[in-house]
Amino acid sequence: MEKQRLLSGLQGEERALAARVLDLAGTALEKAEPVATDFLNPEEKKLLLDLLRFVGEIKVMAFGGYHQAERVRLVLMPAFFLPEAVTPPLAYLEIKSTGKKDFHPAHRDLLGSLTGLGIKRGKIGDILPADGGAQVIVAKEIEEYILTNLRHVGAVPVEVAPVDPEQLNVRPQRVKEVKTTVASLRLDAVAGAGFGVSRTKMAREIKAERVKVNWKVVSAPDYQVDLGDTISIRGRGRVVVSEIKGKTKKGRLSLVLQRLQ
């Protein structure tokens, strides 16, 4: 495995992530057993899958807990290893209040309580709302630590229990197609059209660093989006640029966007 050649062209955080995962691939080959990454966002997943295609000795599987999971772990294994012998490196936990029936913890509050225990973000997968609380998918190796130590979310006392993956509260994803025209591919224009708000209001959201493109915060309203880009705002879903059809007679760009909720 020619690590330096595979890393050429990558910089900054992407290079550091790729280097760590190539080291994991080396460990999988050396020990002849599966090795798991931390949880990855979709952009990180794409980067690593593209990279690992060039490591012929390695086979890769992705596990997020359910079909449309946003955050997943990759399991790297020697090419001869049987996929059916791989155990998903995940745990599924349900968190409920011990006394408050109407308990609906915000994503940031639950995430903050977990990281407040010293747990790294990379060990935490998707967080799903559930009746009277929430469900969280985590790395299997920290399951017992959370069961033992998570006692509060904010000021609310909670109890944590394992659940079966079939009990996950996965809501069907709704997709709405939005056909629109914009003056340019500026982020504020495209996101405004996709989320149904004015360009001015969207520009404020972007400057406040509430908007992500391909799971990275973008704070410049004039950022140029491209075909296939995913624009997301927490709590409001995602917009995917699925088609750029060209200019109308009035010189505006015709787009087809998919809004996922």
N, C-alpha and C positions, 0 to 999 in steps of 0.2 A: 504494500500500500504506500504510494508516494504522497505522503502528507503535504509537503510543501507545494507540490504541483497542484493538488486539489484545492489548497487554500489560496492559490494565486488569483488575484482579482477581487478578493474579499477584503474588507477593511472594517475597523472598529468593532462594534458589538457583534456583527455578523461573522467576522473572522474568529472572534473569541468563542462564539457558540459553536461554529463549525469545528474548530480545533478540539474543543471538549468532546464533541460527539465522535470525531475520528479517533480520539483516544479511547472512548468507550468501545468503538468497533474493534480496536486493537485488543482490548481486554476480552471481548467476546471471542475473538479468534484464539487468543492465547489460552483461555480457560475452557474453550469449546463448550460454552453455555450462553444462554440468553442474558443480555444486559439491557436495562431500561434507562431511557433519558428521563429528565424531569418533564413536567407538563409543558407543552409548546402551544403558542397561539397559531392560527392558520398560516400566517406569513412565515413564521419560523419552521413550521412543518414543511411547507413547500420548499423552502431553501434547503433543508436537510435531505428531503427525499430526492431532490434534483442532484444533490452532491453525492449521496450514497449510491446512486445508480452507477457511478464509476468505480465502486468498490465491489468487484465481482464476487469476492469470497463471502460477502455479507448479504443476508436476507433480512427484510424489514417488515414488521407488522405494527399497526397503529391501534391504540386502545384509548377510548375516551369515556366508555361506560354506556353510551347509547349512540344510535346511528348518526344523529346530527350534532354530536358534541363539538363544541368550539375548541376546547383545550384537550389535547391528547398527549399520551406518552408513546414514544416509539420504542419498540423492542428490537434490538439488533442481535442477530444470531448467525452462527456459521451456516453457509449455504446448505450443508447436509442435514441440518437440524429440522425435525418434523414440526410444522406449525401447530398441529393438534396437540403437541406435547407442551406448548407454551401456556402458562397460567397468566391471565391478565393481571398486571401488577397494580391493581386498583382495590380500593375499599369504598364502601357506600355507607354513609352515615346519615341518620335523621336527627335533627336538633329541635327540641321542643321546650317550651317554657314549663317549669315545674308548677306554676300557679296561675299564670296569665293565659286565659283561653284565646283571647284575640291577639295573638303574637305573630307579627309579620316583619321579621328583621330585614332591614335594608341590606342590599348586597355589600355595601362598603362597611357596614357595622359588623356583619358576620366575618368578612374577610379580615377586618381589623382585629377582631377578637382572636382569630386563628394566628395571624402573624404576631399578635401580642404575646403568644405563647412561645415565640422564638421559632415558629415554623416558617420556612422560606416560601415565597410565593410559588416557586416552581414545584412545590409538593402539593399544591391545591389545584384541582380541576374545576369543572363547572359547578356553580351553585344554583340550585333549583328551588323555587318557592313551593311550599307544601302546606296543607291544612294545619294551622296551628304552629307553624315553624318553617323549617327549610331542610333541604337535603343537600349534601355536599359529597362530591367525589374526590377522593384524596389518594395519594400514594400509599400503597399497602403497608409500606414500612413505617408509616407514622400513625396507623390506625389506633394501636393500643395507647400511644401517647395522648392522642386526642380524647379517647374514651376515658382516660384517667384524669386528664387535666382541664378540659373545657368545662367550666362550671357557670360561666356568665357570658352573655352577649350584651355588651354595654352594661347596664345596671340590672338586666333581667336574668334571674337564675334559670339555668337550663339543664336538661338531661340529654345525653347522647346515646344512641343505640344503633347497632348495625342494622342495615336493611338489605334485602335481596335486590339485585339489579333490576329484576322484573317489577319491583315496587317503586321504581323511580317515577316521579311525577313529571313525565315528559309530555309537554303540550304539543299538539300538531302545529307545525310551522305554516303560517299563512303567507302566501306570496301574492302581492298585488303588482300588476304590470302598469307602469306609468309611461305614457307616451307624451313627450314634451319637446319644446324648443328652448334653447338658451342662446344668449349672445356670444358666449365663449365657454370654454371648459374650465373656467375658474371654479374653485371649490365652493365658494359661497353661492354661485349661480346653480350649479348642479345639485348640491345638497339641499338648497332651498326648494328647488323643483321636486326633488325626491321625497322630502319630508313635508311638503305642503306649507312652507312658511316663506316669508319675504326674504329677499337676498340680504336686506339690511339686518334683519333679525338674525339670520344665519351667520352673518359676518361677526356679530357680537358673540354668538356661541363659539365660533372658531377662535376668536381672539381670547376668549376665556378658557381655552384649551379643553373644551368639552367634546371636540370632534376628532375622530381618528380616521385615517385613511390606511387601509390594509393593516389595521391594529396598531398603528403608530400615531401619536398625537401630532396634529398639524395645526399651527397657530396662525398661518398666513392665509387670509381669505382669497388671495390671488393664486394660490397653489393650483397647478394645472393637473387635473385628473385625467385618467386614460381609460381605455377599454379594459374591462375586467376588474377595475378598482372597486373595493368595498369601502363604503363610507358608513361609519357607525357612530351613534350617540347612545350612551348607556341609558337604558330604560325606554328607548324609542325605536329600537330595532336597527336594521341595516338597510342600506341602499346599494345595489350592485349596478354598475354601468354595463349593461348587457349588449347594447348596440349603439354605434355612432353611425348614423345613416347619411350624413353629409349636409349640405346647406339647402335651406328653403329658398324660394324666390326672393324673400326679404333679407336673405343673407344670414339667417340664424341657423344654428346647428340643430338638427333633428336627432333626438335621443330616445332610446327605449331603456327605462330603468326598471329594476325589480326591487320592490320594497318588501323586505322579510320582517315579519313581526312574530 
